[in-house]
Amino acid sequence: MIGTKISRCASANDLQNRFGIKLTSQSTNLLLTFHRSFKNLLFAVLVSLIFSPCINSQPVELQFEEIPIEESTPTSIQYIYQDRIGYLWFATWSGLYKYDGYSFTSYKHDVEDTTSIMDNTLSVVYEDKEGIIWIGSRLGLERFEPKSETFIHYTPNPSDTGDNKSNQIWAIHEDKNGILWIGSGNGLYKFDKASEKFTSTKYLKTDPSDTTNISVQSFFADRKGSLWIGTDKGLHKFNLEKARFDSTIGFTSHEPSYFNLENKKYTKYWNYSINRYKPVTSGADQRINSIIAREDGVIWMGTEGGLVEFNPQEKIYTSYLYNPNNPLNCVTSICHDVVSGAIWLATLDGLYSFDTNLKKFTRYNSEANFVYSERSGTLWIGTKTEIKKLNRTKQPFKTYPTGVAVQSITKGKAGTLWLLTFKGEVRFDIQPDKIVSHFSGKDLVWFVWNLRGDISYRRETGGLYILDTLGNQVFSLDPNMEDYINSASQGYNTKTAYWCGIENGDLDLWDHKTNTVKNVKNFKRRINTIFEDSSGLLWISTFMGNLFCYNPKEDTSVEFIYDPRTPSGLSGNIVNTIYEDKKGRLWFATNNGLNRFDRSTSSFIHFGEKNGFPSNSIHGILEDEHGYLWISTIKGITKFNPETNKLKNFDTSYGIDPPADISYGGGCITSNGEIYFSGAKGFTRFHPDSIKDNPFIPPIVITSFKKFDKPFPIEKEIRLPHDENFLSLEFAALSYISPERNQYAYMMEGLDKDWIYSGTRRFASYPNLDPGLYVFRVKGSNNDGLWNEAGTSISIIISPPWWKTIWAYVFYSLLILCIIYVTWKMQVKRIKMSHEYEMSKFEAEKLHEVDELKSRFFTNISHEFRTPLTLILGPVRQLIETIKDESTNIDGRRVRNELKVVHKNANRLLGLVNQLLDISKLESGNMKLQTRAQNIIPLLKVLVLSFTSYAERKRITLKFNSSYDEIIAYIDKDKIEKIITNVLSNAFKFTPEGGQIDVSVSQSAAISPLERGMEACPPLAGVSKCSDKNSRYRHRHS
């Protein structure tokens, strides 16, 4: 940057003719001095342009990002590989590293662990069709087991104890049959994964006298089933189907080359100076370190003598030296750029790219040992000490440092930009990437006007100056205006006038032609911003949080006051910028968010951090040709769609210099659509159409699973016991373009009801999960918000404790059923016992009744005994009296009759005794009926007449009546006699003296009481019924 002092003035007449401004003599001397300085400046610029070197002679500056490895710095990055999932693998001389965009996982040899990697000196990484990672080292082949993170070792030639070239693995390839082809330092090996055996393959020699084997350095398989092998003895073509070499091609950059293609010999030599082939007669070989092929089938090789292009169809090769003057043209690695189509080269001289169309090399400011372009377009460079990343799709923001805060940026003529800063510097004429010159000062610049393409500004120490942007001249206005200008705090030029805001709140109109000022209105507060909208209204903000809408034609104003209690008012008390878009919408950038004015309701709609803005401190607003608003904040730049209210943020990681808190957020848009925003230490330049979103949809992986903060192997289904239910998971979107801006969302099905959007946070914790089945799902986006909606997931099963297992619940069910059954049985038993108790109680009562009946029975039976005894004693007494009286003549008839009575009653006593015996039989169940057909009339008559004597003594009339002479019935005679005797005995018992007992026989026999006693009606079936209305006795026999 060239600094000059403003010291020359154009003629006063020229200035007055051009602008109508009258200058003083002091201003004229100032402009004359500036004119001389500017001529010297122009001469210096021309000289620098003439003698500047070629762009390709110096390394092109690229912004590489170094990827730190927390553990230690790996030595000599030998190989970089991206697997099908998206992880990056780095083979180094200090071990194996896996990278997910955030952190590295290292695998190193451990002498005490036989499952660790066999050796730390690695050369190649390869993934087969099954997703198995294979690693080549100087000691053999390694197979990585991802679940256990262990390694299985294979040695091609264990007997090689010399230089060990047979076991130095440099290249790996799998054919369609699943066979691994291993390139070693001592030839090509075939490895059968099933049998785990190596088979050596002989190569086609170009020189029969050569006894050494080839050292295979690299592979490439074409679509025709051929494997192109780069070796230390040239290029070899190998037929995978026939497992044999078809041809050998040897070449060098400066020596004749020998071809053996399908058993035909060709010799060609490339002459760089005349661009033609020249036949030769002998050949020499060259080491091929790296080999790739493009879609057109052309093979490109990185050799020890440069870059080689080989056309298999035409059988012609071409060599390219990236530095013809340097004998060290060794290319260690090449890769095809998926973004630009160029070829990147890692060489001993650093990093190069080769344009295959222009046949041109470009050198870059980085050393390189290995170069790799992964699927998202990021270029990875491995050096001897570090890993670097080059993001070619990074957004095209360019920051120009000034060292001080830029207040305003104003367009000048002929594509120049003028900047005014808080230290008085005015910078102008910006070339594509360089500030050509500037003026330097010490004063604070308060405001800037664009005056017909020229710039007017006011300094802190006083004075109003005009810059002639066409002639690069500075004009100072009349010093008589300085006192007035010194009090101005803001200025704004409308379509017709130039407005000044004064510190005391005055709004003045300045006529620059006459240098006259007209006071229009006083707003009583220091004016901060002035803006005229498309309808001619002036919008004026103050430093006290007031906003006025002033109508100059009607001299009326409406005031809007910042009040945090008013939701529809201004959201901030300082308005930095006022802007009107193409659709007439007014936007206000405040210190507390973006505001859009609703003209219909005279209210404000607020946007800020709650809507996704990086900060509420808004400074600048500009609109591009597509209608998007570009808004500068203290944390970056935001692209805002006013139609959908959607936005995208670009923070300082894009190289943006955000504005300082004290700046006004100035900016401008050039005629070609480029946007410039002022910043805290410079300004930022970009073109909206050059900002492209990253189209790569990143794969989502779960990188870590922990229980109680201890790592646990990751599988599609994880089972854990109930007491290991404190889980934490980490995940990553494998997009390596600004991975710090990748977004994530996750949910635990079975617990979370919806997705949890965690922003850039890529971990989740779940403490104390209840037993059950869960599915953890996670999805993510790349740095530009392009989401992988499918994401990934794992199933998590928290096993219940044994007392909550299915078998436990089965046991509980059976136990409950058993309890129910036992309870039911106990209830049944209780009911049965209760019933038995009731029965026993009933039986006791019945037994008591029986005892009472027995007691009554024996009482009755005693009476029954008394009756026949009485009947016996009576005749016996009479006989004794008769016999005792000797003088009495004994009447034989009478004695006989008395004795008959005694006999009958004795029989009755016998019958009663038999009845007692019958009771015993009845209780023991041995009582049986002895029935037979019999005429019951005589039987009943005899039984009744047997009570005649007893009836006479009791003066009871006993009668027997029957209307039938014969009734034949099946009866037990003995039982009937007992029943009738018992009934009559009871009848006599309850019949008073003078009463009458009538025994009558009918078809239904019964004993019923009469008016004067009882009536006995014996039943035909031997059942009698007796009732006495004068007695409590009722009895029934059957």
Order of alpha helices (4+ residues) and beta strands (2+ residues): beta-alpha-alpha-beta-beta-beta-beta-beta-beta-beta-beta-beta-beta-beta-beta-beta-beta-beta-beta-beta-beta-beta-beta-beta-beta-beta-beta-beta-beta-beta-beta-beta-beta-beta-beta-beta-beta-beta-beta-beta-beta-beta-beta-beta-alpha-beta-beta-beta-beta-beta-beta-beta-beta-beta-beta-beta-beta-beta-beta-beta-beta-beta-beta-beta-beta-beta-beta-beta-beta-beta-beta-beta-beta-alpha-alpha-beta-alpha-alpha-beta-beta-alpha-beta-beta-beta-beta-beta
